Amino acid sequence: QKEVEQNSGPLSVPEGAIASLNCTYSDRGSQSFFWYRQYSGKSPELIMSIYSNGDKEDGRFTAQLNKASQYVSLLIRDSQPSDSATYLCAVSSLWGGGFKTIFGAGTRLFVKA
Amino acid sequence: SAVISQKPSRDICQRGTSLTIQCQVDSQVTMMFWYRQQPGQSLTLIATANQGSEATYESGFVIDKFPISRPNLTFSTLTVSNMSPEDSSIYLCSVELDGTGVSYEQYFGPGTRLTVT
């Protein structure tokens, strides 16, 4: 059973701080890793994709991948109250000739003004 | 990315009835999926909607309860049949786009909020 684990939170950080969200996965053969943001009452929105070890930066967001440790993280710099949402980690692996994506349960982030 | 619409956006239905949810994409896509998300929970994949063939259902979901149609590469429907209050949930369609040639990014529709009384 392939699994994606996240701390459910809530994670509370003050405005302007760095928020660090973590995710571990069980399938060592996983190839693609995604972070989604989901505001309350809305559908998930893709914010970051990462495919190789190391860091990938996009504005205030940095995704970090360590395949040896089966660990992926999302850093949000200069956190804003508008970043308050649930962040879903998703991991994609080869499955039956195609890809299968497994979603974590999500981490709730609160950014306090 | 893709522009995805779903209809209806929400509905309140009586137990024992059925509801059909529509998902429309603004471009042709190979892979479309249907998910369920119950309040405070993560996404649960119901099935993969295959164009021209039967949908592929995940464990715990059956065609009689959740029949799916995929008549072309831009459209799919999910029917929730013989509903009970336990079917109250948000139903989401998603599409998979080739972002890199290595893997495929999923984009979600706005969802359908279903309440069964």
gemmi code that builds the backbone of each chain (N, CA, C; Angstrom):
import gemmi

chains = {
    "A": [
        ("GLN", (0.843, -1.185, 0.000), (0.000, 0.000, 0.000), (0.883, 1.240, 0.000)),
        ("LYS", (0.791, 2.004, -1.083), (1.568, 3.232, -1.161), (0.935, 4.271, -0.250)),
        ("GLU", (1.789, 4.994, 0.503), (1.283, 5.971, 1.458), (2.029, 7.288, 1.337)),
        ("VAL", (1.297, 8.356, 1.656), (1.859, 9.696, 1.739), (1.413, 10.263, 3.081)),
        ("GLU", (2.378, 10.633, 3.902), (2.094, 11.056, 5.265), (2.418, 12.538, 5.457)),
        ("GLN", (1.489, 13.231, 6.092), (1.698, 14.628, 6.446), (1.207, 14.855, 7.861)),
        ("ASN", (1.837, 15.784, 8.562), (1.326, 16.218, 9.847), (0.073, 17.055, 9.603)),
        ("SER", (-1.014, 16.678, 10.268), (-2.280, 17.358, 9.978), (-2.327, 18.796, 10.483)),
        ("GLY", (-1.415, 19.109, 11.451), (-1.406, 20.448, 12.012), (-2.539, 20.633, 13.017)),
        ("PRO", (-2.977, 21.872, 13.261), (-2.583, 23.028, 12.470), (-1.189, 23.541, 12.797)),
        ("LEU", (-0.543, 24.065, 11.777), (0.730, 24.744, 11.929), (0.441, 26.236, 11.957)),
        ("SER", (0.865, 26.880, 13.018), (0.597, 28.303, 13.172), (1.911, 29.075, 13.151)),
        ("VAL", (2.019, 30.062, 12.272), (3.223, 30.874, 12.175), (2.817, 32.349, 12.138)),
        ("PRO", (3.667, 33.232, 12.646), (3.350, 34.662, 12.557), (3.618, 35.192, 11.158)),
        ("GLU", (2.930, 36.239, 10.820), (3.137, 36.891, 9.527), (4.592, 37.272, 9.357)),
        ("GLY", (5.121, 36.979, 8.165), (6.510, 37.300, 7.862), (7.483, 36.178, 8.153)),
        ("ALA", (7.061, 35.165, 8.861), (7.930, 34.031, 9.200), (7.984, 33.032, 8.050)),
        ("ILE", (8.864, 32.050, 8.207), (8.939, 30.946, 7.242), (8.068, 29.797, 7.741)),
        ("ALA", (7.169, 29.329, 6.885), (6.363, 28.150, 7.203), (7.011, 26.942, 6.529)),
        ("SER", (7.175, 25.869, 7.281), (7.811, 24.658, 6.761), (6.826, 23.501, 6.851)),
        ("LEU", (6.489, 22.946, 5.701), (5.519, 21.854, 5.613), (6.245, 20.612, 5.122)),
        ("ASN", (5.974, 19.483, 5.764), (6.737, 18.272, 5.481), (5.845, 17.127, 5.030)),
        ("CYS", (6.461, 16.202, 4.305), (5.718, 15.083, 3.732), (6.677, 13.914, 3.542)),
        ("THR", (6.267, 12.730, 3.930), (7.057, 11.534, 3.645), (6.204, 10.574, 2.826)),
        ("TYR", (6.877, 9.732, 2.054), (6.165, 8.802, 1.189), (6.806, 7.432, 1.281)),
        ("SER", (6.031, 6.402, 0.972), (6.509, 5.039, 1.206), (7.109, 4.379, -0.030)),
        ("ASP", (6.679, 4.801, -1.229), (7.131, 4.134, -2.452), (8.456, 4.713, -2.926)),
        ("ARG", (9.524, 3.952, -2.777), (10.848, 4.435, -3.149), (10.963, 4.716, -4.647)),
        ("GLY", (10.086, 4.100, -5.425), (10.113, 4.310, -6.871), (9.331, 5.525, -7.343)),
        ("SER", (8.811, 6.319, -6.431), (8.038, 7.500, -6.812), (8.883, 8.455, -7.628)),
        ("GLN", (8.240, 9.099, -8.603), (9.012, 9.894, -9.553), (8.676, 11.372, -9.535)),
        ("SER", (7.446, 11.696, -9.144), (7.012, 13.087, -9.251), (6.309, 13.491, -7.971)),
        ("PHE", (6.482, 14.766, -7.612), (6.022, 15.222, -6.312), (5.382, 16.590, -6.481)),
        ("PHE", (4.248, 16.760, -5.830), (3.464, 17.975, -6.036), (2.991, 18.528, -4.704)),
        ("TRP", (2.835, 19.833, -4.666), (2.188, 20.510, -3.543), (0.970, 21.255, -4.065)),
        ("TYR", (-0.153, 21.035, -3.386), (-1.397, 21.719, -3.698), (-1.810, 22.567, -2.496)),
        ("ARG", (-2.425, 23.683, -2.782), (-3.003, 24.545, -1.756), (-4.517, 24.469, -1.895)),
        ("GLN", (-5.204, 24.310, -0.773), (-6.661, 24.239, -0.805), (-7.231, 25.182, 0.243)),
        ("TYR", (-7.867, 26.223, -0.226), (-8.584, 27.121, 0.668), (-9.900, 26.477, 1.068)),
        ("SER", (-10.390, 26.839, 2.245), (-11.637, 26.272, 2.748), (-12.763, 26.490, 1.745)),
        ("GLY", (-13.446, 25.426, 1.392), (-14.573, 25.517, 0.472), (-14.185, 25.574, -0.995)),
        ("LYS", (-12.886, 25.475, -1.279), (-12.413, 25.533, -2.665), (-11.741, 24.215, -3.041)),
        ("SER", (-11.441, 24.064, -4.323), (-10.772, 22.852, -4.781), (-9.252, 23.040, -4.716)),
        ("PRO", (-8.505, 21.945, -4.718), (-7.049, 22.046, -4.651), (-6.467, 22.758, -5.874)),
        ("GLU", (-5.421, 23.541, -5.612), (-4.744, 24.303, -6.650), (-3.274, 23.908, -6.643)),
        ("LEU", (-2.756, 23.492, -7.784), (-1.352, 23.099, -7.883), (-0.454, 24.324, -7.742)),
        ("ILE", (0.499, 24.258, -6.794), (1.408, 25.392, -6.614), (2.856, 25.041, -6.914)),
        ("MET", (3.247, 23.777, -6.764), (4.647, 23.411, -7.021), (4.710, 21.966, -7.502)),
        ("SER", (5.638, 21.727, -8.436), (5.974, 20.371, -8.861), (7.482, 20.223, -8.735)),
        ("ILE", (7.954, 19.058, -8.332), (9.394, 18.825, -8.245), (9.656, 17.379, -8.622)),
        ("TYR", (10.727, 17.160, -9.392), (10.980, 15.839, -9.949), (12.367, 15.293, -9.604)),
        ("SER", (13.302, 16.166, -9.216), (14.658, 15.701, -8.938), (15.099, 16.217, -7.571)),
        ("ASN", (16.076, 15.540, -7.017), (16.582, 15.917, -5.698), (17.064, 17.363, -5.669)),
        ("GLY", (16.848, 17.995, -4.522), (17.316, 19.356, -4.357), (16.167, 20.310, -4.124)),
        ("ASP", (16.441, 21.565, -4.402), (15.467, 22.626, -4.163), (14.946, 23.172, -5.482)),
        ("LYS", (13.682, 23.591, -5.441), (13.087, 24.294, -6.568), (12.339, 25.492, -6.018)),
        ("GLU", (12.687, 26.670, -6.518), (12.111, 27.893, -5.984), (11.158, 28.529, -6.987)),
        ("ASP", (10.052, 29.063, -6.450), (9.091, 29.793, -7.283), (8.506, 30.893, -6.422)),
        ("GLY", (9.040, 32.095, -6.565), (8.575, 33.196, -5.749), (8.876, 32.954, -4.280)),
        ("ARG", (7.855, 33.017, -3.443), (8.052, 32.790, -2.005), (8.059, 31.314, -1.632)),
        ("PHE", (7.801, 30.444, -2.594), (7.718, 29.008, -2.338), (9.011, 28.305, -2.756)),
        ("THR", (9.455, 27.384, -1.903), (10.574, 26.500, -2.245), (10.182, 25.072, -1.915)),
        ("ALA", (10.244, 24.204, -2.905), (10.034, 22.781, -2.672), (11.392, 22.109, -2.549)),
        ("GLN", (11.493, 21.174, -1.619), (12.734, 20.450, -1.406), (12.445, 18.957, -1.483)),
        ("LEU", (13.288, 18.227, -2.203), (13.091, 16.798, -2.384), (14.358, 16.048, -1.998)),
        ("ASN", (14.175, 15.001, -1.205), (15.275, 14.109, -0.829), (14.766, 12.688, -1.033)),
        ("LYS", (15.089, 12.110, -2.186), (14.572, 10.780, -2.522), (15.176, 9.702, -1.636)),
        ("ALA", (16.416, 9.887, -1.210), (17.044, 8.872, -0.353), (16.299, 8.754, 0.970)),
        ("SER", (15.840, 9.865, 1.488), (15.090, 9.879, 2.748), (13.583, 9.801, 2.517)),
        ("GLN", (13.146, 9.796, 1.258), (11.725, 9.721, 0.902), (10.961, 10.842, 1.589)),
        ("TYR", (11.430, 12.023, 1.332), (10.979, 13.197, 2.054), (10.867, 14.372, 1.087)),
        ("VAL", (9.746, 15.076, 1.182), (9.571, 16.288, 0.376), (8.975, 17.365, 1.268)),
        ("SER", (9.428, 18.578, 1.089), (8.954, 19.665, 1.938), (8.615, 20.893, 1.106)),
        ("LEU", (7.855, 21.772, 1.712), (7.496, 23.056, 1.099), (7.782, 24.148, 2.107)),
        ("LEU", (8.605, 25.107, 1.696), (8.876, 26.270, 2.524), (8.153, 27.467, 1.927)),
        ("ILE", (7.498, 28.227, 2.800), (6.844, 29.458, 2.376), (7.523, 30.595, 3.129)),
        ("ARG", (8.228, 31.425, 2.383), (8.924, 32.564, 3.004), (7.985, 33.744, 3.107)),
        ("ASP", (8.285, 34.618, 4.105), (7.477, 35.831, 4.290), (5.991, 35.474, 4.282)),
        ("SER", (5.610, 34.562, 5.137), (4.227, 34.066, 5.161), (3.232, 35.209, 5.352)),
        ("GLN", (2.138, 35.111, 4.631), (1.082, 36.105, 4.685), (-0.225, 35.451, 5.172)),
        ("PRO", (-1.105, 36.235, 5.788), (-2.398, 35.648, 6.195), (-3.121, 34.969, 5.034)),
        ("SER", (-2.900, 35.454, 3.820), (-3.547, 34.833, 2.657), (-2.985, 33.445, 2.332)),
        ("ASP", (-1.876, 33.082, 2.973), (-1.333, 31.727, 2.795), (-2.049, 30.710, 3.678)),
        ("SER", (-2.900, 31.175, 4.574), (-3.642, 30.267, 5.454), (-4.542, 29.377, 4.610)),
        ("ALA", (-4.275, 28.077, 4.682), (-4.971, 27.103, 3.840), (-4.506, 25.715, 4.278)),
        ("THR", (-5.057, 24.705, 3.626), (-4.564, 23.335, 3.793), (-3.653, 23.017, 2.618)),
        ("TYR", (-2.485, 22.468, 2.914), (-1.510, 22.148, 1.871), (-1.438, 20.624, 1.728)),
        ("LEU", (-1.707, 20.161, 0.519), (-1.715, 18.739, 0.223), (-0.442, 18.360, -0.512)),
        ("CYS", (0.201, 17.316, -0.029), (1.350, 16.734, -0.719), (0.830, 15.591, -1.591)),
        ("ALA", (1.329, 15.483, -2.801), (0.913, 14.415, -3.711), (2.149, 13.785, -4.335)),
        ("VAL", (2.120, 12.477, -4.465), (3.261, 11.726, -4.987), (2.774, 10.813, -6.103)),
        ("SER", (3.489, 10.839, -7.216), (3.081, 10.081, -8.394), (4.094, 8.979, -8.679)),
        ("SER", (3.593, 7.779, -8.924), (4.451, 6.632, -9.190), (3.941, 5.878, -10.402)),
        ("LEU", (4.833, 5.136, -11.029), (4.410, 4.267, -12.121), (3.480, 3.193, -11.580)),
        ("TRP", (2.402, 2.954, -12.323), (1.390, 1.999, -11.838), (0.655, 1.470, -13.049)),
        ("GLY", (0.843, 0.179, -13.311), (0.091, -0.475, -14.378), (0.236, 0.181, -15.736)),
        ("GLY", (1.411, 0.617, -16.074), (1.653, 1.212, -17.384), (1.422, 2.695, -17.445)),
        ("GLY", (0.883, 3.258, -16.360), (0.687, 4.698, -16.329), (1.216, 5.254, -15.023)),
        ("PHE", (0.656, 6.376, -14.609), (1.038, 6.976, -13.336), (-0.155, 6.947, -12.389)),
        ("LYS", (0.128, 6.809, -11.116), (-0.920, 6.917, -10.112), (-0.465, 7.930, -9.079)),
        ("THR", (-1.346, 8.841, -8.750), (-1.025, 9.909, -7.801), (-1.749, 9.654, -6.489)),
        ("ILE", (-0.988, 9.672, -5.420), (-1.538, 9.500, -4.073), (-1.425, 10.840, -3.343)),
        ("PHE", (-2.506, 11.257, -2.711), (-2.535, 12.509, -1.969), (-2.415, 12.246, -0.467)),
        ("GLY", (-1.647, 13.108, 0.192), (-1.635, 13.086, 1.640), (-2.892, 13.727, 2.192)),
        ("ALA", (-3.060, 13.614, 3.504), (-4.262, 14.137, 4.147), (-4.230, 15.654, 4.298)),
        ("GLY", (-3.045, 16.251, 4.136), (-2.945, 17.704, 4.192), (-2.521, 18.243, 5.542)),
        ("THR", (-1.852, 19.388, 5.501), (-1.470, 20.133, 6.699), (-2.167, 21.482, 6.680)),
        ("ARG", (-2.883, 21.786, 7.751), (-3.536, 23.095, 7.851), (-2.536, 24.123, 8.359)),
        ("LEU", (-2.423, 25.210, 7.635), (-1.513, 26.296, 7.999), (-2.320, 27.535, 8.356)),
        ("PHE", (-1.982, 28.135, 9.513), (-2.565, 29.413, 9.902), (-1.431, 30.432, 10.000)),
        ("VAL", (-1.570, 31.531, 9.324), (-0.609, 32.626, 9.404), (-1.274, 33.761, 10.163)),
        ("LYS", (-0.714, 34.079, 11.321), (-1.324, 35.084, 12.194), (-0.810, 36.469, 11.848)),
        ("ALA", (-1.735, 37.400, 11.661), (-1.357, 38.779, 11.351), (-0.814, 39.494, 12.582)),
    ],
    "B": [
        ("SER", (-2.013, 25.001, -17.851), (-3.121, 24.457, -17.063), (-4.346, 24.312, -17.957)),
        ("ALA", (-5.483, 24.004, -17.365), (-6.719, 23.818, -18.104), (-7.859, 24.496, -17.344)),
        ("VAL", (-8.865, 24.882, -18.089), (-10.066, 25.454, -17.464), (-11.095, 24.331, -17.360)),
        ("ILE", (-11.498, 24.054, -16.139), (-12.400, 22.931, -15.873), (-13.658, 23.471, -15.204)),
        ("SER", (-14.794, 23.070, -15.700), (-16.056, 23.477, -15.079), (-16.830, 22.244, -14.648)),
        ("GLN", (-17.616, 22.400, -13.610), (-18.462, 21.332, -13.110), (-19.872, 21.876, -12.894)),
        ("LYS", (-20.839, 21.017, -13.175), (-22.229, 21.363, -12.918), (-22.930, 20.183, -12.290)),
        ("PRO", (-23.779, 20.360, -11.295), (-24.029, 21.617, -10.594), (-22.905, 21.930, -9.607)),
        ("SER", (-22.883, 23.142, -9.106), (-21.873, 23.487, -8.102), (-22.263, 22.948, -6.733)),
        ("ARG", (-23.558, 22.838, -6.508), (-24.047, 22.248, -5.270), (-25.467, 21.765, -5.487)),
        ("ASP", (-25.872, 20.807, -4.640), (-27.237, 20.309, -4.716), (-27.614, 19.656, -3.392)),
        ("ILE", (-28.875, 19.712, -3.099), (-29.433, 19.012, -1.941), (-30.423, 18.005, -2.488)),
        ("CYS", (-30.208, 16.737, -2.163), (-31.001, 15.660, -2.757), (-31.606, 14.786, -1.668)),
        ("GLN", (-32.678, 14.146, -2.008), (-33.313, 13.220, -1.084), (-32.701, 11.838, -1.221)),
        ("ARG", (-32.660, 11.125, -0.141), (-32.126, 9.767, -0.169), (-32.919, 8.911, -1.152)),
        ("GLY", (-32.204, 8.005, -1.800), (-32.831, 7.109, -2.758), (-32.837, 7.641, -4.181)),
        ("THR", (-32.530, 8.920, -4.353), (-32.493, 9.494, -5.698), (-31.071, 9.440, -6.254)),
        ("SER", (-30.911, 9.900, -7.481), (-29.602, 9.909, -8.144), (-29.289, 11.321, -8.630)),
        ("LEU", (-28.009, 11.628, -8.699), (-27.550, 12.923, -9.203), (-26.422, 12.685, -10.190)),
        ("THR", (-26.497, 13.359, -11.315), (-25.425, 13.283, -12.301), (-24.643, 14.595, -12.304)),
        ("ILE", (-23.341, 14.485, -12.150), (-22.432, 15.627, -12.122), (-21.678, 15.658, -13.449)),
        ("GLN", (-21.585, 16.837, -14.031), (-20.903, 16.996, -15.305), (-19.567, 17.694, -15.119)),
        ("CYS", (-18.590, 17.293, -15.915), (-17.262, 17.907, -15.897), (-16.855, 18.215, -17.338)),
        ("GLN", (-16.541, 19.480, -17.590), (-16.180, 19.928, -18.936), (-14.801, 20.582, -18.889)),
        ("VAL", (-13.946, 20.219, -19.839), (-12.586, 20.778, -19.918), (-12.462, 21.552, -21.218)),
        ("ASP", (-11.623, 22.600, -21.187), (-11.525, 23.461, -22.365), (-10.529, 22.944, -23.398)),
        ("SER", (-9.933, 21.788, -23.157), (-9.018, 21.199, -24.130), (-9.102, 19.680, -24.015)),
        ("GLN", (-8.621, 19.002, -25.023), (-8.688, 17.543, -25.003), (-7.643, 16.984, -24.037)),
        ("VAL", (-8.077, 16.091, -23.198), (-7.186, 15.466, -22.235), (-7.404, 13.965, -22.260)),
        ("THR", (-6.344, 13.243, -22.013), (-6.462, 11.786, -22.007), (-7.054, 11.282, -20.705)),
        ("MET", (-6.519, 11.809, -19.604), (-6.873, 11.267, -18.297), (-7.805, 12.227, -17.557)),
        ("MET", (-8.925, 11.684, -17.111), (-9.836, 12.414, -16.230), (-10.145, 11.529, -15.032)),
        ("PHE", (-10.280, 12.160, -13.894), (-10.494, 11.420, -12.661), (-11.669, 12.018, -11.893)),
        ("TRP", (-12.265, 11.179, -11.075), (-13.299, 11.631, -10.136), (-12.861, 11.305, -8.712)),
        ("TYR", (-12.922, 12.345, -7.857), (-12.551, 12.213, -6.463), (-13.743, 12.571, -5.574)),
        ("ARG", (-13.658, 12.102, -4.349), (-14.596, 12.527, -3.307), (-13.772, 13.093, -2.163)),
        ("GLN", (-14.277, 14.166, -1.571), (-13.607, 14.751, -0.421), (-14.648, 15.072, 0.635)),
        ("GLN", (-14.612, 14.340, 1.729), (-15.549, 14.574, 2.810), (-14.978, 15.653, 3.728)),
        ("PRO", (-15.832, 16.340, 4.469), (-15.395, 17.502, 5.263), (-14.193, 17.187, 6.141)),
        ("GLY", (-13.152, 17.995, 6.007), (-11.956, 17.831, 6.822), (-11.074, 16.666, 6.421)),
        ("GLN", (-11.412, 16.015, 5.330), (-10.645, 14.843, 4.907), (-9.888, 15.139, 3.618)),
        ("SER", (-8.995, 14.221, 3.279), (-8.269, 14.398, 2.033), (-9.052, 13.807, 0.869)),
        ("LEU", (-8.424, 13.797, -0.270), (-9.069, 13.343, -1.490), (-9.068, 11.818, -1.561)),
        ("THR", (-10.182, 11.263, -1.969), (-10.289, 9.827, -2.219), (-10.644, 9.623, -3.679)),
        ("LEU", (-9.803, 8.902, -4.383), (-10.051, 8.648, -5.797), (-11.179, 7.635, -5.954)),
        ("ILE", (-12.197, 8.006, -6.727), (-13.308, 7.100, -6.997), (-12.971, 6.232, -8.210)),
        ("ALA", (-12.599, 6.898, -9.302), (-12.354, 6.152, -10.540), (-11.630, 7.029, -11.543)),
        ("THR", (-11.031, 6.363, -12.512), (-10.449, 7.012, -13.679), (-11.443, 6.865, -14.822)),
        ("ALA", (-11.783, 7.989, -15.436), (-12.742, 7.976, -16.538), (-11.984, 7.776, -17.843)),
        ("ASN", (-12.189, 6.663, -18.488), (-11.477, 6.314, -19.714), (-12.355, 6.628, -20.918)),
        ("GLN", (-11.797, 7.293, -21.896), (-12.555, 7.615, -23.099), (-12.701, 6.378, -23.962)),
        ("GLY", (-13.934, 6.011, -24.280), (-14.179, 4.888, -25.163), (-14.200, 3.533, -24.491)),
        ("SER", (-14.029, 3.509, -23.185), (-14.102, 2.233, -22.468), (-14.620, 2.471, -21.067)),
        ("GLU", (-14.841, 1.374, -20.357), (-15.388, 1.482, -19.006), (-14.398, 2.169, -18.067)),
        ("ALA", (-14.934, 2.868, -17.092), (-14.093, 3.511, -16.095), (-13.377, 2.469, -15.243)),
        ("THR", (-12.251, 2.870, -14.684), (-11.486, 2.018, -13.788), (-11.741, 2.469, -12.363)),
        ("TYR", (-12.353, 1.619, -11.565), (-12.770, 1.990, -10.216), (-11.739, 1.572, -9.177)),
        ("GLU", (-11.626, 2.388, -8.156), (-10.755, 2.086, -7.026), (-11.491, 1.155, -6.056)),
        ("SER", (-10.701, 0.531, -5.196), (-11.267, -0.380, -4.210), (-12.307, 0.347, -3.357)),
        ("GLY", (-13.447, -0.269, -3.208), (-14.514, 0.310, -2.410), (-15.544, 1.084, -3.201)),
        ("PHE", (-15.307, 1.247, -4.487), (-16.247, 1.971, -5.357), (-16.654, 1.061, -6.500)),
        ("VAL", (-17.960, 1.029, -6.799), (-18.467, 0.115, -7.826), (-19.287, 0.876, -8.853)),
        ("ILE", (-19.352, 0.289, -10.034), (-20.007, 0.942, -11.160), (-21.500, 1.141, -10.926)),
        ("ASP", (-22.132, 0.220, -10.230), (-23.570, 0.349, -9.999), (-23.900, 1.579, -9.156)),
        ("LYS", (-23.007, 1.915, -8.254), (-23.225, 3.047, -7.357), (-22.744, 4.360, -7.998)),
        ("PHE", (-21.650, 4.296, -8.739), (-21.033, 5.494, -9.318), (-20.792, 5.299, -10.819)),
        ("PRO", (-21.830, 5.160, -11.614), (-21.595, 5.024, -13.053), (-20.967, 6.282, -13.635)),
        ("ILE", (-20.029, 6.075, -14.547), (-19.268, 7.168, -15.150), (-19.360, 7.055, -16.658)),
        ("SER", (-19.537, 8.195, -17.304), (-19.460, 8.221, -18.766), (-18.322, 9.121, -19.196)),
        ("ARG", (-17.730, 8.806, -20.365), (-16.643, 9.614, -20.940), (-16.802, 9.553, -22.446)),
        ("PRO", (-17.759, 10.316, -22.971), (-18.056, 10.194, -24.398), (-16.989, 10.792, -25.314)),
        ("ASN", (-16.190, 11.727, -24.807), (-15.130, 12.322, -25.631), (-14.000, 12.807, -24.726)),
        ("LEU", (-13.013, 13.473, -25.311), (-11.814, 13.842, -24.571), (-11.959, 15.137, -23.783)),
        ("THR", (-13.139, 15.746, -23.786), (-13.334, 16.992, -23.034), (-14.457, 16.916, -22.010)),
        ("PHE", (-15.099, 15.793, -21.873), (-16.326, 15.736, -21.068), (-16.446, 14.395, -20.354)),
        ("SER", (-16.968, 14.457, -19.110), (-17.264, 13.241, -18.361), (-18.403, 13.524, -17.401)),
        ("THR", (-19.129, 12.477, -17.047), (-20.154, 12.592, -16.012), (-19.945, 11.515, -14.965)),
        ("LEU", (-20.303, 11.859, -13.749), (-20.335, 10.925, -12.626), (-21.749, 10.949, -12.069)),
        ("THR", (-22.360, 9.791, -11.930), (-23.678, 9.694, -11.303), (-23.520, 9.063, -9.926)),
        ("VAL", (-24.122, 9.688, -8.946), (-24.196, 9.102, -7.615), (-25.595, 8.523, -7.487)),
        ("SER", (-25.686, 7.200, -7.414), (-26.968, 6.509, -7.505), (-27.496, 6.113, -6.136)),
        ("ASN", (-28.824, 6.054, -6.045), (-29.485, 5.564, -4.826), (-28.813, 6.163, -3.584)),
        ("MET", (-28.828, 7.481, -3.526), (-28.041, 8.194, -2.529), (-28.518, 7.982, -1.106)),
        ("SER", (-27.563, 8.004, -0.202), (-27.831, 7.979, 1.237), (-27.071, 9.158, 1.858)),
        ("PRO", (-27.389, 9.511, 3.100), (-26.670, 10.636, 3.733), (-25.150, 10.456, 3.743)),
        ("GLU", (-24.682, 9.211, 3.737), (-23.232, 8.952, 3.720), (-22.568, 9.414, 2.428)),
        ("ASP", (-23.355, 9.669, 1.407), (-22.809, 10.160, 0.137), (-22.622, 11.673, 0.136)),
        ("SER", (-23.046, 12.319, 1.202), (-22.842, 13.770, 1.303), (-21.350, 14.063, 1.310)),
        ("SER", (-20.922, 14.868, 0.355), (-19.487, 15.072, 0.170), (-19.291, 16.122, -0.916)),
        ("ILE", (-18.024, 16.469, -1.135), (-17.672, 17.260, -2.308), (-17.108, 16.297, -3.348)),
        ("TYR", (-17.613, 16.408, -4.553), (-17.148, 15.562, -5.649), (-16.363, 16.436, -6.622)),
        ("LEU", (-15.157, 15.991, -6.933), (-14.246, 16.772, -7.754), (-13.822, 15.979, -8.979)),
        ("CYS", (-13.814, 16.631, -10.118), (-13.172, 16.011, -11.261), (-11.800, 16.641, -11.446)),
        ("SER", (-10.887, 15.896, -11.979), (-9.570, 16.438, -12.269), (-9.106, 15.911, -13.614)),
        ("VAL", (-8.164, 16.638, -14.209), (-7.567, 16.210, -15.465), (-6.063, 16.191, -15.288)),
        ("GLU", (-5.432, 15.372, -16.069), (-3.990, 15.207, -15.987), (-3.372, 15.772, -17.254)),
        ("LEU", (-2.428, 16.693, -17.056), (-1.752, 17.309, -18.181), (-0.281, 16.938, -18.144)),
        ("ASP", (0.314, 16.746, -19.298), (1.712, 16.411, -19.387), (2.531, 17.668, -19.190)),
        ("GLY", (3.141, 17.763, -17.990), (3.917, 18.956, -17.708), (5.330, 18.866, -18.202)),
        ("THR", (5.900, 17.684, -18.179), (7.324, 17.586, -18.485), (7.650, 16.435, -19.425)),
        ("GLY", (6.687, 15.580, -19.689), (6.983, 14.352, -20.416), (7.427, 13.250, -19.482)),
        ("VAL", (7.722, 13.626, -18.238), (8.102, 12.641, -17.231), (6.900, 12.289, -16.372)),
        ("SER", (6.156, 13.296, -16.030), (4.984, 13.033, -15.205), (3.909, 14.040, -15.542)),
        ("TYR", (2.800, 13.869, -14.949), (1.598, 14.556, -15.353), (0.986, 15.275, -14.157)),
        ("GLU", (0.770, 16.547, -14.323), (0.195, 17.360, -13.266), (-1.324, 17.279, -13.328)),
        ("GLN", (-1.954, 17.199, -12.191), (-3.417, 17.161, -12.126), (-3.956, 18.533, -11.773)),
        ("TYR", (-5.043, 18.878, -12.462), (-5.744, 20.129, -12.187), (-7.197, 19.779, -11.889)),
        ("PHE", (-7.753, 20.495, -10.921), (-9.069, 20.156, -10.402), (-10.138, 21.144, -10.849)),
        ("GLY", (-11.334, 20.608, -11.031), (-12.492, 21.458, -11.213), (-12.910, 22.076, -9.892)),
        ("PRO", (-13.909, 22.963, -9.918), (-14.312, 23.684, -8.704), (-15.075, 22.825, -7.703)),
        ("GLY", (-15.526, 21.643, -8.115), (-16.204, 20.748, -7.190), (-17.717, 20.900, -7.189)),
        ("THR", (-18.367, 19.830, -6.758), (-19.822, 19.801, -6.566), (-20.089, 19.403, -5.127)),
        ("ARG", (-20.730, 20.286, -4.396), (-21.053, 20.007, -2.983), (-22.420, 19.359, -2.919)),
        ("LEU", (-22.444, 18.104, -2.501), (-23.679, 17.318, -2.457), (-24.087, 17.084, -1.005)),
        ("THR", (-25.333, 17.398, -0.714), (-25.922, 17.095, 0.580), (-27.116, 16.188, 0.359)),
        ("VAL", (-27.137, 15.054, 1.059), (-28.235, 14.092, 0.930), (-29.015, 14.089, 2.236)),
        ("THR", (-30.307, 14.336, 2.120), (-31.142, 14.423, 3.332), (-32.041, 13.191, 3.459)),
    ],
}
model = gemmi.Model(1)
for chain_id, residues in chains.items():
    chain = gemmi.Chain(chain_id)
    for i, (resn, *xyz) in enumerate(residues, 1):
        res = gemmi.Residue()
        res.name, res.seqid = resn, gemmi.SeqId(i, " ")
        for name, pos in zip(("N", "CA", "C"), xyz):
            atom = gemmi.Atom()
            atom.name, atom.element = name, gemmi.Element(name[0])
            atom.pos, atom.b_iso = gemmi.Position(*pos), 0.0
            res.add_atom(atom)
        chain.add_residue(res)
    model.add_chain(chain)
structure = gemmi.Structure()
structure.add_model(model)
structure.setup_entities()
